[in-house]
Amino acid sequence: NFMLTQPHSVSESPGKTVTISCTRSSGSIASNYVQWYQQRPGSSPTTVIYEDNQRPSGVPDRFSGSIDSSSNSASLTISGLKTEDEADYYCQSSDGFNLGVFGGGTKVTVL
Amino acid sequence: QVQLQESGPGLVKPSETLSLTCTVSGGSISGYYWSWIRQAPGKGLEWIGYMYYRGNSNYNPSLEGRVTMSADTSKDQISLKLSSVAAADTAIYYCARGGSSSLFVHTFDYWGHGTLVTVSS
């Protein structure tokens, strides 16, 4: 099966923009939807992006998702960074057999 | 508001079978895909498998045939069984609701709070 690789951590100041990458090791990133989950310490994950770039209701438009076939990767961008955005973020996708795969997670620190 | 609640023993002995239940309130399991995901202490998320409420399922091959999921529509419950457990199976186990189509199995809109299962003698 394939792997999804994320940076271990990113950090930025409040008000700035961070982008988290999620690179698929084999198979096309465009062939299966990518989801992004936010997990604050001590809490269960919540969905911030689904189907590559869709935001659930209640998720601020500061969160956006995209995919790039040239780099075979997906990205989560958080603009106007707030202290409440400090959390772990996981990408997730699937293969042609609908087997799920999570990325290793990225810790976002708001300086 | 749909709510998911995982329940089951918090301690399981090595080589035994872990059994958990996800009870859905505020909605029905009918018409949706349901997944189990786990997270070892201090580690990332691992997909365990999913099942459709009518019974077809798909499991993570890395768990080597130890996983079984089932559904009880009369109780709006999804169950997970993981056999021959070892210390590496110690984790928080989450259930999550996917979509209503096979295209959206992994599009989770609701998650449970999770339940910690420790494997130890």
Interface residues (C-beta under 8 A of the other chain):
Chain A: N1 Y33 Q35 Y37 Q39 S44 P45 T46 T47 Y50 E51 P56 D88 Y90 Q92 S93 S94 F97 N98 L99 G100 V101 F102 G103 G104 G105
Chain B: S35 I37 G44 L45 E46 W47 Y50 N58 N60 P61 Y94 S102 L103 F104 V105 H106 T107 F108 D109 W111 G112 H113 G114
